[in-house]
Amino acid sequence: MKLRDFALECYFERYEFTAPYLLAQSDCEAMTARELLALEPGSEAGYLDCWLGYTETWGDPALRERIAALYPGLGPEHILCFHGAQEAILAYLNVMLDAGDHAILMTPNCPSVWEAVRAIPGLAWDPWTIRDGGGRWTVDLDELEGLLRPNTKVIAVNSPNNPTGLTLTNAQLRRLCDLCRDRGIYLFCDEVYKGLEWDGEARVAAATLYEKALSLNVMSKSYGLAGLRVGWAASKDRETLQRLARFKHYTSICDAAPAEYLARIALLHGDALLARNRAIIQGNMQTADAFFARHPAVFDPRPMDAGPVAFHALRLDMGAEEFCRRAVTEQGVLLLPGSVYEAPPQYFRMGYGRRSFGENLNQLELFLRKNKF
Ligand SMILES: Cc1ncc(COP(=O)(O)O)c(C=O)c1O
């Protein structure tokens, strides 16, 4: 498999650790290991006593038990841990798709999804496009149905979606699962922003609805612990999980014991972490609304239905690529141009998950003022 450059990561590689004002990030506010361990009395000693040998490819059994509790009807045997969510994406698309197959990919999506698919010779695929409904992002399941072919093997969706903040309702997800079940299609559901829904409807996981669905999640995003690099695939389809585990033998073999330990502690307090991050994002959404109201000639905002990122439109003549490049080089404010998603030129991603959001937005405002935008 020969992969092209991952445009989004290349962009971040350039600026993420040098630009002082991050306004593009898709994760939530992180914390130190000390802060995390303080949530669970007595856990510090366990952390220091972590055995630093190889761990099990499938993940620490106690961690898998904890993860399985998030999926009614699934047990630890239905959980396979990965080194972040990214490893699982690469593993799944490689293992499941071959020349002669057809795949449907929700678009935009994590760019690694379509790059992994492009790297499979002889594979056909179609985008299922999230459309700008003028103020909101929308998808149409009838349109998806029209894309199906007799050889469609996999449908890959990301809901809640990065970058648009669109999320399928439970009714839409059920319809998607029924549609897949009727045709024996595998469903890959990237749910790394689950738990951050803004419409009050808690979303169910695809893996609990359909036996050939795989739900992907990770500590990085809604839980705000990207440095742990602990992700997982949840599915009732043990055969697919077995195949993924064999792929993992070639990539990471296993996760790091200290990270798995910390992930288990975090999940003991998962609801509290989600509540903390939801509060940060909701505060930032209000700050952003006021900011956009002050700049109606510059921005055409697209509020998100879920997750910590929104995909807004620019009203300026210049495209988002130039706007983002100037914001970061002239003012140190990092936004993400939609071009890394191969999106039309006016869109850019803004991340709401960090405590520094308000301060960083002030810097963006200074940049606007200096340029009289
Ligand atoms: C939708 C989606 N899936 C997967 C990933 C990868 O997550 P991780 O960095 O934890 O591997 C990302 C990261 O941005 C993402 O946005």
The ligand as an SDF file (V2000), in Angstrom:
LIG
                    3D

 16 16  0  0  0  0  0  0  0  0999 V2000
  -13.1290   11.7480   12.6280 C   0  0  0  0  0  0  0  0  0  0  0  0
  -11.7780   11.3420   13.1130 C   0  0  0  0  0  0  0  0  0  0  0  0
  -11.4710   10.0500   13.1910 N   0  0  0  0  0  0  0  0  0  0  0  0
  -10.2580    9.6400   13.6210 C   0  0  0  0  0  0  0  0  0  0  0  0
   -9.3040   10.5390   13.9950 C   0  0  0  0  0  0  0  0  0  0  0  0
   -7.9730   10.0520   14.4940 C   0  0  0  0  0  0  0  0  0  0  0  0
   -7.9290   10.0790   15.8830 O   0  0  0  0  0  0  0  0  0  0  0  0
   -6.5650    9.8100   16.6660 P   0  0  0  0  0  0  0  0  0  0  0  0
   -5.7460   11.0340   16.5570 O   0  0  0  0  0  0  0  0  0  0  0  0
   -6.9610    9.5730   18.0470 O   0  0  0  0  0  0  0  0  0  0  0  0
   -5.9160    8.6320   16.0660 O   0  0  0  0  0  0  0  0  0  0  0  0
   -9.5660   11.8950   13.9210 C   0  0  0  0  0  0  0  0  0  0  0  0
   -8.5370   12.8860   14.2920 C   0  0  0  0  0  0  0  0  0  0  0  0
   -8.6020   14.0430   13.9900 O   0  0  0  0  0  0  0  0  0  0  0  0
  -10.8410   12.3060   13.4970 C   0  0  0  0  0  0  0  0  0  0  0  0
  -11.1800   13.6060   13.4330 O   0  0  0  0  0  0  0  0  0  0  0  0
  1  2  1  0
  2  3  1  0
  2 15  2  0
  3  4  2  0
  4  5  1  0
  5  6  1  0
  5 12  2  0
  6  7  1  0
  7  8  1  0
  8  9  2  0
  8 10  1  0
  8 11  1  0
 12 13  1  0
 12 15  1  0
 13 14  2  0
 15 16  1  0
M  END
$$$$
